Amino acid sequence: MKTVIYKGHKKQDSYLYLEQEDDFSRVPEILLTSLGQLELVMTIELNQDKKLAQADAVRVMASLTEDGFYLQMPSESERLALSGKKPVSNPIPSL
């Protein structure tokens, strides 16, 4: 499956996957607005054996087929690291 990947400029480390270059017709307008200006990063050929750094190829392909797009966002720990915040943890109880 041919896939094009765009980087959003308003949301750091956010990537929008589409089947067709510049075909945003199935992407909700509010999502496009929240991502800001989109920059084409690459075009790849996806299949079930393709390894992606931050996403599962099978899940991406299913989302592309069903929804017309796939949105990759940083994980919670990556978002905290980017924001300079540390994860909240429970203190170790004293004995």
PyMOL Python script that loads the backbone (N, CA, C, O; Angstrom):
from pymol import cmd

cmd.read_pdbstr("""\
ATOM      1  N   MET A   1       0.851  -1.175   0.000  1.00  0.00           N
ATOM      2  CA  MET A   1       0.000   0.000   0.000  1.00  0.00           C
ATOM      3  C   MET A   1       0.902   1.245   0.000  1.00  0.00           C
ATOM      4  O   MET A   1       1.723   1.442   0.896  1.00  0.00           O
ATOM      5  N   LYS A   2       0.725   2.055  -1.008  1.00  0.00           N
ATOM      6  CA  LYS A   2       1.474   3.308  -1.070  1.00  0.00           C
ATOM      7  C   LYS A   2       0.977   4.234   0.035  1.00  0.00           C
ATOM      8  O   LYS A   2      -0.229   4.387   0.229  1.00  0.00           O
ATOM      9  N   THR A   3       1.912   4.851   0.760  1.00  0.00           N
ATOM     10  CA  THR A   3       1.561   5.718   1.875  1.00  0.00           C
ATOM     11  C   THR A   3       2.446   6.959   1.854  1.00  0.00           C
ATOM     12  O   THR A   3       3.662   6.871   1.686  1.00  0.00           O
ATOM     13  N   VAL A   4       1.815   8.110   2.028  1.00  0.00           N
ATOM     14  CA  VAL A   4       2.566   9.362   2.137  1.00  0.00           C
ATOM     15  C   VAL A   4       2.461   9.851   3.579  1.00  0.00           C
ATOM     16  O   VAL A   4       1.420   9.725   4.222  1.00  0.00           O
ATOM     17  N   ILE A   5       3.554  10.406   4.063  1.00  0.00           N
ATOM     18  CA  ILE A   5       3.612  10.833   5.463  1.00  0.00           C
ATOM     19  C   ILE A   5       3.930  12.322   5.518  1.00  0.00           C
ATOM     20  O   ILE A   5       4.874  12.805   4.893  1.00  0.00           O
ATOM     21  N   TYR A   6       3.103  13.036   6.292  1.00  0.00           N
ATOM     22  CA  TYR A   6       3.259  14.473   6.489  1.00  0.00           C
ATOM     23  C   TYR A   6       3.600  14.756   7.943  1.00  0.00           C
ATOM     24  O   TYR A   6       3.151  14.055   8.850  1.00  0.00           O
ATOM     25  N   LYS A   7       4.387  15.778   8.148  1.00  0.00           N
ATOM     26  CA  LYS A   7       4.725  16.239   9.497  1.00  0.00           C
ATOM     27  C   LYS A   7       3.906  17.488   9.792  1.00  0.00           C
ATOM     28  O   LYS A   7       3.830  18.404   8.972  1.00  0.00           O
ATOM     29  N   GLY A   8       3.290  17.514  10.981  1.00  0.00           N
ATOM     30  CA  GLY A   8       2.547  18.698  11.403  1.00  0.00           C
ATOM     31  C   GLY A   8       3.474  19.683  12.098  1.00  0.00           C
ATOM     32  O   GLY A   8       4.351  19.273  12.858  1.00  0.00           O
ATOM     33  N   HIS A   9       3.295  20.969  11.850  1.00  0.00           N
ATOM     34  CA  HIS A   9       4.182  21.982  12.434  1.00  0.00           C
ATOM     35  C   HIS A   9       3.675  22.561  13.744  1.00  0.00           C
ATOM     36  O   HIS A   9       4.457  23.156  14.485  1.00  0.00           O
ATOM     37  N   LYS A  10       2.395  22.408  14.057  1.00  0.00           N
ATOM     38  CA  LYS A  10       1.873  22.924  15.324  1.00  0.00           C
ATOM     39  C   LYS A  10       2.061  21.926  16.456  1.00  0.00           C
ATOM     40  O   LYS A  10       2.252  22.323  17.606  1.00  0.00           O
ATOM     41  N   LYS A  11       2.010  20.660  16.151  1.00  0.00           N
ATOM     42  CA  LYS A  11       2.134  19.611  17.162  1.00  0.00           C
ATOM     43  C   LYS A  11       3.421  18.850  16.889  1.00  0.00           C
ATOM     44  O   LYS A  11       3.532  18.130  15.897  1.00  0.00           O
ATOM     45  N   GLN A  12       4.389  19.017  17.776  1.00  0.00           N
ATOM     46  CA  GLN A  12       5.699  18.405  17.611  1.00  0.00           C
ATOM     47  C   GLN A  12       5.596  16.884  17.572  1.00  0.00           C
ATOM     48  O   GLN A  12       4.846  16.277  18.337  1.00  0.00           O
ATOM     49  N   ASP A  13       6.350  16.292  16.682  1.00  0.00           N
ATOM     50  CA  ASP A  13       6.398  14.831  16.512  1.00  0.00           C
ATOM     51  C   ASP A  13       5.046  14.216  16.180  1.00  0.00           C
ATOM     52  O   ASP A  13       4.753  13.095  16.596  1.00  0.00           O
ATOM     53  N   SER A  14       4.223  14.942  15.434  1.00  0.00           N
ATOM     54  CA  SER A  14       2.944  14.437  14.955  1.00  0.00           C
ATOM     55  C   SER A  14       3.049  14.200  13.449  1.00  0.00           C
ATOM     56  O   SER A  14       3.517  15.057  12.700  1.00  0.00           O
ATOM     57  N   TYR A  15       2.607  13.024  13.028  1.00  0.00           N
ATOM     58  CA  TYR A  15       2.699  12.659  11.619  1.00  0.00           C
ATOM     59  C   TYR A  15       1.358  12.158  11.127  1.00  0.00           C
ATOM     60  O   TYR A  15       0.686  11.380  11.805  1.00  0.00           O
ATOM     61  N   LEU A  16       0.972  12.606   9.949  1.00  0.00           N
ATOM     62  CA  LEU A  16      -0.282  12.230   9.322  1.00  0.00           C
ATOM     63  C   LEU A  16       0.032  11.344   8.119  1.00  0.00           C
ATOM     64  O   LEU A  16       0.754  11.753   7.210  1.00  0.00           O
ATOM     65  N   TYR A  17      -0.514  10.130   8.120  1.00  0.00           N
ATOM     66  CA  TYR A  17      -0.309   9.179   7.025  1.00  0.00           C
ATOM     67  C   TYR A  17      -1.544   9.207   6.131  1.00  0.00           C
ATOM     68  O   TYR A  17      -2.674   9.190   6.619  1.00  0.00           O
ATOM     69  N   LEU A  18      -1.320   9.250   4.820  1.00  0.00           N
ATOM     70  CA  LEU A  18      -2.401   9.223   3.834  1.00  0.00           C
ATOM     71  C   LEU A  18      -2.052   8.238   2.725  1.00  0.00           C
ATOM     72  O   LEU A  18      -0.886   7.891   2.538  1.00  0.00           O
ATOM     73  N   GLU A  19      -3.074   7.788   1.987  1.00  0.00           N
ATOM     74  CA  GLU A  19      -2.832   6.905   0.840  1.00  0.00           C
ATOM     75  C   GLU A  19      -2.416   7.688  -0.403  1.00  0.00           C
ATOM     76  O   GLU A  19      -1.615   7.208  -1.205  1.00  0.00           O
ATOM     77  N   GLN A  20      -2.955   8.879  -0.558  1.00  0.00           N
ATOM     78  CA  GLN A  20      -2.689   9.682  -1.753  1.00  0.00           C
ATOM     79  C   GLN A  20      -2.091  11.027  -1.357  1.00  0.00           C
ATOM     80  O   GLN A  20      -2.571  11.679  -0.429  1.00  0.00           O
ATOM     81  N   GLU A  21      -1.064  11.430  -2.051  1.00  0.00           N
ATOM     82  CA  GLU A  21      -0.438  12.723  -1.773  1.00  0.00           C
ATOM     83  C   GLU A  21      -1.451  13.857  -1.950  1.00  0.00           C
ATOM     84  O   GLU A  21      -2.169  13.929  -2.947  1.00  0.00           O
ATOM     85  N   ASP A  22      -1.483  14.726  -0.962  1.00  0.00           N
ATOM     86  CA  ASP A  22      -2.339  15.918  -0.945  1.00  0.00           C
ATOM     87  C   ASP A  22      -3.842  15.625  -0.987  1.00  0.00           C
ATOM     88  O   ASP A  22      -4.629  16.505  -1.335  1.00  0.00           O
ATOM     89  N   ASP A  23      -4.250  14.402  -0.637  1.00  0.00           N
ATOM     90  CA  ASP A  23      -5.679  14.082  -0.573  1.00  0.00           C
ATOM     91  C   ASP A  23      -6.106  14.088   0.892  1.00  0.00           C
ATOM     92  O   ASP A  23      -6.043  13.065   1.575  1.00  0.00           O
ATOM     93  N   PHE A  24      -6.541  15.252   1.362  1.00  0.00           N
ATOM     94  CA  PHE A  24      -6.955  15.427   2.750  1.00  0.00           C
ATOM     95  C   PHE A  24      -8.476  15.352   2.893  1.00  0.00           C
ATOM     96  O   PHE A  24      -9.024  15.762   3.917  1.00  0.00           O
ATOM     97  N   SER A  25      -9.153  14.834   1.880  1.00  0.00           N
ATOM     98  CA  SER A  25     -10.615  14.855   1.850  1.00  0.00           C
ATOM     99  C   SER A  25     -11.269  14.066   2.984  1.00  0.00           C
ATOM    100  O   SER A  25     -12.385  14.399   3.382  1.00  0.00           O
ATOM    101  N   ARG A  26     -10.620  13.045   3.511  1.00  0.00           N
ATOM    102  CA  ARG A  26     -11.213  12.234   4.591  1.00  0.00           C
ATOM    103  C   ARG A  26     -10.678  12.610   5.975  1.00  0.00           C
ATOM    104  O   ARG A  26     -11.046  11.993   6.975  1.00  0.00           O
ATOM    105  N   VAL A  27      -9.818  13.615   6.028  1.00  0.00           N
ATOM    106  CA  VAL A  27      -9.247  14.057   7.304  1.00  0.00           C
ATOM    107  C   VAL A  27     -10.136  15.159   7.876  1.00  0.00           C
ATOM    108  O   VAL A  27     -10.415  16.139   7.185  1.00  0.00           O
ATOM    109  N   PRO A  28     -10.581  15.019   9.116  1.00  0.00           N
ATOM    110  CA  PRO A  28     -11.426  16.060   9.711  1.00  0.00           C
ATOM    111  C   PRO A  28     -10.721  17.425   9.728  1.00  0.00           C
ATOM    112  O   PRO A  28      -9.532  17.525  10.029  1.00  0.00           O
ATOM    113  N   GLU A  29     -11.471  18.445   9.404  1.00  0.00           N
ATOM    114  CA  GLU A  29     -10.920  19.809   9.326  1.00  0.00           C
ATOM    115  C   GLU A  29     -10.283  20.231  10.650  1.00  0.00           C
ATOM    116  O   GLU A  29      -9.244  20.891  10.655  1.00  0.00           O
ATOM    117  N   ILE A  30     -10.895  19.859  11.760  1.00  0.00           N
ATOM    118  CA  ILE A  30     -10.353  20.241  13.063  1.00  0.00           C
ATOM    119  C   ILE A  30      -8.970  19.621  13.289  1.00  0.00           C
ATOM    120  O   ILE A  30      -8.104  20.240  13.908  1.00  0.00           O
ATOM    121  N   LEU A  31      -8.766  18.408  12.792  1.00  0.00           N
ATOM    122  CA  LEU A  31      -7.454  17.761  12.906  1.00  0.00           C
ATOM    123  C   LEU A  31      -6.427  18.492  12.047  1.00  0.00           C
ATOM    124  O   LEU A  31      -5.307  18.746  12.491  1.00  0.00           O
ATOM    125  N   LEU A  32      -6.805  18.826  10.833  1.00  0.00           N
ATOM    126  CA  LEU A  32      -5.892  19.565   9.954  1.00  0.00           C
ATOM    127  C   LEU A  32      -5.502  20.897  10.576  1.00  0.00           C
ATOM    128  O   LEU A  32      -4.338  21.296  10.519  1.00  0.00           O
ATOM    129  N   THR A  33      -6.462  21.579  11.164  1.00  0.00           N
ATOM    130  CA  THR A  33      -6.201  22.868  11.804  1.00  0.00           C
ATOM    131  C   THR A  33      -5.261  22.696  12.991  1.00  0.00           C
ATOM    132  O   THR A  33      -4.351  23.501  13.186  1.00  0.00           O
ATOM    133  N   SER A  34      -5.477  21.651  13.784  1.00  0.00           N
ATOM    134  CA  SER A  34      -4.636  21.456  14.969  1.00  0.00           C
ATOM    135  C   SER A  34      -3.205  21.079  14.609  1.00  0.00           C
ATOM    136  O   SER A  34      -2.286  21.356  15.380  1.00  0.00           O
ATOM    137  N   LEU A  35      -2.999  20.451  13.448  1.00  0.00           N
ATOM    138  CA  LEU A  35      -1.648  20.087  13.026  1.00  0.00           C
ATOM    139  C   LEU A  35      -0.894  21.264  12.417  1.00  0.00           C
ATOM    140  O   LEU A  35       0.337  21.282  12.416  1.00  0.00           O
ATOM    141  N   GLY A  36      -1.622  22.236  11.906  1.00  0.00           N
ATOM    142  CA  GLY A  36      -0.981  23.388  11.270  1.00  0.00           C
ATOM    143  C   GLY A  36      -0.483  23.034   9.881  1.00  0.00           C
ATOM    144  O   GLY A  36      -0.977  22.099   9.252  1.00  0.00           O
ATOM    145  N   GLN A  37       0.492  23.782   9.412  1.00  0.00           N
ATOM    146  CA  GLN A  37       1.051  23.549   8.085  1.00  0.00           C
ATOM    147  C   GLN A  37       1.642  22.145   8.034  1.00  0.00           C
ATOM    148  O   GLN A  37       2.373  21.733   8.935  1.00  0.00           O
ATOM    149  N   LEU A  38       1.316  21.416   6.969  1.00  0.00           N
ATOM    150  CA  LEU A  38       1.825  20.059   6.812  1.00  0.00           C
ATOM    151  C   LEU A  38       2.951  20.032   5.795  1.00  0.00           C
ATOM    152  O   LEU A  38       2.874  20.656   4.738  1.00  0.00           O
ATOM    153  N   GLU A  39       3.992  19.301   6.135  1.00  0.00           N
ATOM    154  CA  GLU A  39       5.159  19.166   5.261  1.00  0.00           C
ATOM    155  C   GLU A  39       5.299  17.702   4.870  1.00  0.00           C
ATOM    156  O   GLU A  39       5.350  16.828   5.736  1.00  0.00           O
ATOM    157  N   LEU A  40       5.362  17.434   3.576  1.00  0.00           N
ATOM    158  CA  LEU A  40       5.546  16.067   3.103  1.00  0.00           C
ATOM    159  C   LEU A  40       6.929  15.582   3.525  1.00  0.00           C
ATOM    160  O   LEU A  40       7.942  16.199   3.197  1.00  0.00           O
ATOM    161  N   VAL A  41       6.956  14.473   4.256  1.00  0.00           N
ATOM    162  CA  VAL A  41       8.217  13.940   4.766  1.00  0.00           C
ATOM    163  C   VAL A  41       8.732  12.826   3.861  1.00  0.00           C
ATOM    164  O   VAL A  41       9.901  12.823   3.476  1.00  0.00           O
ATOM    165  N   MET A  42       7.844  11.870   3.520  1.00  0.00           N
ATOM    166  CA  MET A  42       8.281  10.758   2.671  1.00  0.00           C
ATOM    167  C   MET A  42       7.090  10.004   2.116  1.00  0.00           C
ATOM    168  O   MET A  42       5.957  10.151   2.574  1.00  0.00           O
ATOM    169  N   THR A  43       7.385   9.194   1.116  1.00  0.00           N
ATOM    170  CA  THR A  43       6.435   8.249   0.554  1.00  0.00           C
ATOM    171  C   THR A  43       7.049   6.869   0.721  1.00  0.00           C
ATOM    172  O   THR A  43       8.206   6.643   0.368  1.00  0.00           O
ATOM    173  N   ILE A  44       6.256   5.947   1.266  1.00  0.00           N
ATOM    174  CA  ILE A  44       6.753   4.591   1.478  1.00  0.00           C
ATOM    175  C   ILE A  44       5.728   3.585   0.985  1.00  0.00           C
ATOM    176  O   ILE A  44       4.559   3.916   0.790  1.00  0.00           O
ATOM    177  N   GLU A  45       6.176   2.364   0.787  1.00  0.00           N
ATOM    178  CA  GLU A  45       5.292   1.258   0.443  1.00  0.00           C
ATOM    179  C   GLU A  45       5.102   0.427   1.703  1.00  0.00           C
ATOM    180  O   GLU A  45       6.047  -0.186   2.199  1.00  0.00           O
ATOM    181  N   LEU A  46       3.869   0.410   2.221  1.00  0.00           N
ATOM    182  CA  LEU A  46       3.568  -0.338   3.440  1.00  0.00           C
ATOM    183  C   LEU A  46       3.070  -1.733   3.108  1.00  0.00           C
ATOM    184  O   LEU A  46       2.321  -1.927   2.151  1.00  0.00           O
ATOM    185  N   ASN A  47       3.493  -2.701   3.909  1.00  0.00           N
ATOM    186  CA  ASN A  47       2.931  -4.040   3.889  1.00  0.00           C
ATOM    187  C   ASN A  47       3.000  -4.564   5.316  1.00  0.00           C
ATOM    188  O   ASN A  47       3.581  -3.913   6.185  1.00  0.00           O
ATOM    189  N   GLN A  48       2.421  -5.722   5.569  1.00  0.00           N
ATOM    190  CA  GLN A  48       2.329  -6.225   6.938  1.00  0.00           C
ATOM    191  C   GLN A  48       3.679  -6.503   7.567  1.00  0.00           C
ATOM    192  O   GLN A  48       3.769  -6.585   8.792  1.00  0.00           O
ATOM    193  N   ASP A  49       4.732  -6.651   6.776  1.00  0.00           N
ATOM    194  CA  ASP A  49       6.067  -6.936   7.307  1.00  0.00           C
ATOM    195  C   ASP A  49       6.928  -5.688   7.477  1.00  0.00           C
ATOM    196  O   ASP A  49       8.038  -5.766   8.003  1.00  0.00           O
ATOM    197  N   LYS A  50       6.422  -4.540   7.034  1.00  0.00           N
ATOM    198  CA  LYS A  50       7.187  -3.294   7.117  1.00  0.00           C
ATOM    199  C   LYS A  50       7.346  -2.869   8.570  1.00  0.00           C
ATOM    200  O   LYS A  50       6.375  -2.846   9.326  1.00  0.00           O
ATOM    201  N   LYS A  51       8.559  -2.536   8.953  1.00  0.00           N
ATOM    202  CA  LYS A  51       8.825  -2.056  10.306  1.00  0.00           C
ATOM    203  C   LYS A  51       8.813  -0.530  10.302  1.00  0.00           C
ATOM    204  O   LYS A  51       9.514   0.109   9.518  1.00  0.00           O
ATOM    205  N   LEU A  52       8.011   0.034  11.184  1.00  0.00           N
ATOM    206  CA  LEU A  52       7.945   1.482  11.358  1.00  0.00           C
ATOM    207  C   LEU A  52       8.455   1.810  12.751  1.00  0.00           C
ATOM    208  O   LEU A  52       8.267   1.029  13.683  1.00  0.00           O
ATOM    209  N   ALA A  53       9.100   2.961  12.898  1.00  0.00           N
ATOM    210  CA  ALA A  53       9.710   3.328  14.180  1.00  0.00           C
ATOM    211  C   ALA A  53       8.685   3.509  15.294  1.00  0.00           C
ATOM    212  O   ALA A  53       8.922   3.060  16.416  1.00  0.00           O
ATOM    213  N   GLN A  54       7.562   4.149  15.020  1.00  0.00           N
ATOM    214  CA  GLN A  54       6.619   4.506  16.074  1.00  0.00           C
ATOM    215  C   GLN A  54       5.202   3.995  15.857  1.00  0.00           C
ATOM    216  O   GLN A  54       4.291   4.386  16.587  1.00  0.00           O
ATOM    217  N   ALA A  55       5.000   3.135  14.875  1.00  0.00           N
ATOM    218  CA  ALA A  55       3.640   2.667  14.593  1.00  0.00           C
ATOM    219  C   ALA A  55       3.681   1.236  14.069  1.00  0.00           C
ATOM    220  O   ALA A  55       4.705   0.767  13.572  1.00  0.00           O
ATOM    221  N   ASP A  56       2.557   0.561  14.190  1.00  0.00           N
ATOM    222  CA  ASP A  56       2.408  -0.794  13.677  1.00  0.00           C
ATOM    223  C   ASP A  56       1.851  -0.707  12.257  1.00  0.00           C
ATOM    224  O   ASP A  56       0.783  -0.133  12.046  1.00  0.00           O
ATOM    225  N   ALA A  57       2.561  -1.268  11.289  1.00  0.00           N
ATOM    226  CA  ALA A  57       2.175  -1.146   9.885  1.00  0.00           C
ATOM    227  C   ALA A  57       0.781  -1.697   9.616  1.00  0.00           C
ATOM    228  O   ALA A  57       0.029  -1.109   8.838  1.00  0.00           O
ATOM    229  N   VAL A  58       0.422  -2.814  10.243  1.00  0.00           N
ATOM    230  CA  VAL A  58      -0.904  -3.404  10.034  1.00  0.00           C
ATOM    231  C   VAL A  58      -1.987  -2.451  10.539  1.00  0.00           C
ATOM    232  O   VAL A  58      -3.016  -2.272   9.889  1.00  0.00           O
ATOM    233  N   ARG A  59      -1.752  -1.853  11.684  1.00  0.00           N
ATOM    234  CA  ARG A  59      -2.719  -0.890  12.245  1.00  0.00           C
ATOM    235  C   ARG A  59      -2.827   0.352  11.355  1.00  0.00           C
ATOM    236  O   ARG A  59      -3.923   0.869  11.136  1.00  0.00           O
ATOM    237  N   VAL A  60      -1.690   0.827  10.846  1.00  0.00           N
ATOM    238  CA  VAL A  60      -1.697   1.995   9.950  1.00  0.00           C
ATOM    239  C   VAL A  60      -2.505   1.688   8.699  1.00  0.00           C
ATOM    240  O   VAL A  60      -3.347   2.487   8.289  1.00  0.00           O
ATOM    241  N   MET A  61      -2.253   0.529   8.087  1.00  0.00           N
ATOM    242  CA  MET A  61      -2.971   0.164   6.863  1.00  0.00           C
ATOM    243  C   MET A  61      -4.472   0.029   7.115  1.00  0.00           C
ATOM    244  O   MET A  61      -5.283   0.446   6.287  1.00  0.00           O
ATOM    245  N   ALA A  62      -4.841  -0.551   8.255  1.00  0.00           N
ATOM    246  CA  ALA A  62      -6.271  -0.682   8.576  1.00  0.00           C
ATOM    247  C   ALA A  62      -6.914   0.686   8.745  1.00  0.00           C
ATOM    248  O   ALA A  62      -8.025   0.917   8.266  1.00  0.00           O
ATOM    249  N   SER A  63      -6.228   1.583   9.414  1.00  0.00           N
ATOM    250  CA  SER A  63      -6.756   2.934   9.619  1.00  0.00           C
ATOM    251  C   SER A  63      -6.871   3.688   8.297  1.00  0.00           C
ATOM    252  O   SER A  63      -7.841   4.412   8.072  1.00  0.00           O
ATOM    253  N   LEU A  64      -5.884   3.517   7.431  1.00  0.00           N
ATOM    254  CA  LEU A  64      -5.939   4.172   6.119  1.00  0.00           C
ATOM    255  C   LEU A  64      -7.145   3.682   5.322  1.00  0.00           C
ATOM    256  O   LEU A  64      -7.835   4.473   4.677  1.00  0.00           O
ATOM    257  N   THR A  65      -7.393   2.382   5.370  1.00  0.00           N
ATOM    258  CA  THR A  65      -8.516   1.807   4.636  1.00  0.00           C
ATOM    259  C   THR A  65      -9.853   2.243   5.227  1.00  0.00           C
ATOM    260  O   THR A  65     -10.760   2.637   4.493  1.00  0.00           O
ATOM    261  N   GLU A  66      -9.976   2.173   6.548  1.00  0.00           N
ATOM    262  CA  GLU A  66     -11.251   2.471   7.206  1.00  0.00           C
ATOM    263  C   GLU A  66     -11.535   3.968   7.329  1.00  0.00           C
ATOM    264  O   GLU A  66     -12.645   4.419   7.049  1.00  0.00           O
ATOM    265  N   ASP A  67     -10.521   4.738   7.749  1.00  0.00           N
ATOM    266  CA  ASP A  67     -10.723   6.149   8.054  1.00  0.00           C
ATOM    267  C   ASP A  67     -10.170   7.105   6.995  1.00  0.00           C
ATOM    268  O   ASP A  67     -10.572   8.267   6.930  1.00  0.00           O
ATOM    269  N   GLY A  68      -9.255   6.615   6.174  1.00  0.00           N
ATOM    270  CA  GLY A  68      -8.650   7.463   5.152  1.00  0.00           C
ATOM    271  C   GLY A  68      -7.393   8.172   5.617  1.00  0.00           C
ATOM    272  O   GLY A  68      -6.774   8.905   4.846  1.00  0.00           O
ATOM    273  N   PHE A  69      -7.007   7.960   6.879  1.00  0.00           N
ATOM    274  CA  PHE A  69      -5.793   8.571   7.408  1.00  0.00           C
ATOM    275  C   PHE A  69      -5.370   7.838   8.675  1.00  0.00           C
ATOM    276  O   PHE A  69      -6.149   7.087   9.262  1.00  0.00           O
ATOM    277  N   TYR A  70      -4.129   8.066   9.086  1.00  0.00           N
ATOM    278  CA  TYR A  70      -3.626   7.567  10.370  1.00  0.00           C
ATOM    279  C   TYR A  70      -2.829   8.702  10.992  1.00  0.00           C
ATOM    280  O   TYR A  70      -2.009   9.327  10.321  1.00  0.00           O
ATOM    281  N   LEU A  71      -3.063   8.968  12.259  1.00  0.00           N
ATOM    282  CA  LEU A  71      -2.346  10.019  12.967  1.00  0.00           C
ATOM    283  C   LEU A  71      -1.390   9.394  13.966  1.00  0.00           C
ATOM    284  O   LEU A  71      -1.801   8.643  14.851  1.00  0.00           O
ATOM    285  N   GLN A  72      -0.114   9.712  13.818  1.00  0.00           N
ATOM    286  CA  GLN A  72       0.905   9.250  14.758  1.00  0.00           C
ATOM    287  C   GLN A  72       1.276  10.399  15.679  1.00  0.00           C
ATOM    288  O   GLN A  72       1.714  11.459  15.231  1.00  0.00           O
ATOM    289  N   MET A  73       1.093  10.171  16.970  1.00  0.00           N
ATOM    290  CA  MET A  73       1.432  11.169  17.992  1.00  0.00           C
ATOM    291  C   MET A  73       2.497  10.567  18.899  1.00  0.00           C
ATOM    292  O   MET A  73       2.599   9.344  19.003  1.00  0.00           O
ATOM    293  N   PRO A  74       3.298  11.417  19.563  1.00  0.00           N
ATOM    294  CA  PRO A  74       4.278  10.863  20.496  1.00  0.00           C
ATOM    295  C   PRO A  74       3.572  10.180  21.664  1.00  0.00           C
ATOM    296  O   PRO A  74       2.463  10.557  22.042  1.00  0.00           O
ATOM    297  N   SER A  75       4.233   9.168  22.230  1.00  0.00           N
ATOM    298  CA  SER A  75       3.656   8.487  23.394  1.00  0.00           C
ATOM    299  C   SER A  75       3.650   9.434  24.579  1.00  0.00           C
ATOM    300  O   SER A  75       4.283  10.489  24.535  1.00  0.00           O
ATOM    301  N   GLU A  76       2.938   9.069  25.640  1.00  0.00           N
ATOM    302  CA  GLU A  76       2.833   9.919  26.829  1.00  0.00           C
ATOM    303  C   GLU A  76       4.208  10.247  27.398  1.00  0.00           C
ATOM    304  O   GLU A  76       4.466  11.392  27.769  1.00  0.00           O
ATOM    305  N   SER A  77       5.096   9.251  27.472  1.00  0.00           N
ATOM    306  CA  SER A  77       6.433   9.504  28.027  1.00  0.00           C
ATOM    307  C   SER A  77       7.234  10.440  27.133  1.00  0.00           C
ATOM    308  O   SER A  77       7.994  11.271  27.631  1.00  0.00           O
ATOM    309  N   GLU A  78       7.073  10.317  25.813  1.00  0.00           N
ATOM    310  CA  GLU A  78       7.757  11.228  24.901  1.00  0.00           C
ATOM    311  C   GLU A  78       7.211  12.641  25.029  1.00  0.00           C
ATOM    312  O   GLU A  78       7.970  13.607  24.952  1.00  0.00           O
ATOM    313  N   ARG A  79       5.893  12.774  25.224  1.00  0.00           N
ATOM    314  CA  ARG A  79       5.301  14.102  25.388  1.00  0.00           C
ATOM    315  C   ARG A  79       5.808  14.758  26.659  1.00  0.00           C
ATOM    316  O   ARG A  79       6.097  15.955  26.669  1.00  0.00           O
ATOM    317  N   LEU A  80       5.919  13.983  27.733  1.00  0.00           N
ATOM    318  CA  LEU A  80       6.444  14.535  28.977  1.00  0.00           C
ATOM    319  C   LEU A  80       7.892  14.967  28.811  1.00  0.00           C
ATOM    320  O   LEU A  80       8.281  16.029  29.296  1.00  0.00           O
ATOM    321  N   ALA A  81       8.686  14.162  28.135  1.00  0.00           N
ATOM    322  CA  ALA A  81      10.083  14.513  27.916  1.00  0.00           C
ATOM    323  C   ALA A  81      10.194  15.792  27.091  1.00  0.00           C
ATOM    324  O   ALA A  81      11.029  16.653  27.371  1.00  0.00           O
ATOM    325  N   LEU A  82       9.340  15.907  26.066  1.00  0.00           N
ATOM    326  CA  LEU A  82       9.361  17.101  25.222  1.00  0.00           C
ATOM    327  C   LEU A  82       8.937  18.345  25.992  1.00  0.00           C
ATOM    328  O   LEU A  82       9.404  19.448  25.710  1.00  0.00           O
ATOM    329  N   SER A  83       8.046  18.159  26.968  1.00  0.00           N
ATOM    330  CA  SER A  83       7.557  19.302  27.728  1.00  0.00           C
ATOM    331  C   SER A  83       8.478  19.659  28.884  1.00  0.00           C
ATOM    332  O   SER A  83       8.307  20.704  29.513  1.00  0.00           O
ATOM    333  N   GLY A  84       9.453  18.800  29.171  1.00  0.00           N
ATOM    334  CA  GLY A  84      10.353  19.049  30.289  1.00  0.00           C
ATOM    335  C   GLY A  84       9.793  18.581  31.615  1.00  0.00           C
ATOM    336  O   GLY A  84      10.413  18.798  32.656  1.00  0.00           O
ATOM    337  N   LYS A  85       8.621  17.935  31.599  1.00  0.00           N
ATOM    338  CA  LYS A  85       8.000  17.443  32.830  1.00  0.00           C
ATOM    339  C   LYS A  85       8.435  16.008  33.088  1.00  0.00           C
ATOM    340  O   LYS A  85       8.792  15.276  32.165  1.00  0.00           O
ATOM    341  N   LYS A  86       8.400  15.623  34.344  1.00  0.00           N
ATOM    342  CA  LYS A  86       8.734  14.258  34.716  1.00  0.00           C
ATOM    343  C   LYS A  86       7.438  13.510  35.006  1.00  0.00           C
ATOM    344  O   LYS A  86       6.461  14.099  35.469  1.00  0.00           O
ATOM    345  N   PRO A  87       7.437  12.191  34.727  1.00  0.00           N
ATOM    346  CA  PRO A  87       6.249  11.411  35.047  1.00  0.00           C
ATOM    347  C   PRO A  87       5.971  11.427  36.540  1.00  0.00           C
ATOM    348  O   PRO A  87       6.894  11.446  37.354  1.00  0.00           O
ATOM    349  N   VAL A  88       4.706  11.420  36.891  1.00  0.00           N
ATOM    350  CA  VAL A  88       4.307  11.397  38.298  1.00  0.00           C
ATOM    351  C   VAL A  88       4.437   9.971  38.794  1.00  0.00           C
ATOM    352  O   VAL A  88       3.978   9.037  38.138  1.00  0.00           O
ATOM    353  N   SER A  89       5.054   9.803  39.937  1.00  0.00           N
ATOM    354  CA  SER A  89       5.153   8.479  40.510  1.00  0.00           C
ATOM    355  C   SER A  89       4.863   8.569  42.004  1.00  0.00           C
ATOM    356  O   SER A  89       5.001   9.629  42.614  1.00  0.00           O
ATOM    357  N   ASN A  90       4.474   7.478  42.563  1.00  0.00           N
ATOM    358  CA  ASN A  90       4.200   7.442  43.993  1.00  0.00           C
ATOM    359  C   ASN A  90       5.512   7.361  44.756  1.00  0.00           C
ATOM    360  O   ASN A  90       6.416   6.628  44.355  1.00  0.00           O
ATOM    361  N   PRO A  91       5.627   8.103  45.845  1.00  0.00           N
ATOM    362  CA  PRO A  91       6.859   8.030  46.625  1.00  0.00           C
ATOM    363  C   PRO A  91       7.007   6.663  47.287  1.00  0.00           C
ATOM    364  O   PRO A  91       6.022   5.992  47.597  1.00  0.00           O
ATOM    365  N   ILE A  92       8.228   6.279  47.490  1.00  0.00           N
ATOM    366  CA  ILE A  92       8.488   5.011  48.163  1.00  0.00           C
ATOM    367  C   ILE A  92       8.194   5.193  49.638  1.00  0.00           C
ATOM    368  O   ILE A  92       8.741   6.098  50.267  1.00  0.00           O
ATOM    369  N   PRO A  93       7.343   4.353  50.199  1.00  0.00           N
ATOM    370  CA  PRO A  93       7.005   4.532  51.617  1.00  0.00           C
ATOM    371  C   PRO A  93       8.199   4.185  52.500  1.00  0.00           C
ATOM    372  O   PRO A  93       8.975   3.278  52.198  1.00  0.00           O
ATOM    373  N   SER A  94       8.325   4.910  53.568  1.00  0.00           N
ATOM    374  CA  SER A  94       9.404   4.616  54.507  1.00  0.00           C
ATOM    375  C   SER A  94       8.977   3.465  55.396  1.00  0.00           C
ATOM    376  O   SER A  94       7.801   3.327  55.733  1.00  0.00           O
ATOM    377  N   LEU A  95       9.925   2.653  55.767  1.00  0.00           N
ATOM    378  CA  LEU A  95       9.608   1.489  56.598  1.00  0.00           C
ATOM    379  C   LEU A  95       9.868   1.756  58.051  1.00  0.00           C
ATOM    380  O   LEU A  95       9.654   0.879  58.888  1.00  0.00           O
TER     381      LEU A  95
END
""", "prot")
cmd.dss("prot")
cmd.show_as("cartoon", "prot")
cmd.util.cbc("prot")
cmd.orient("prot")
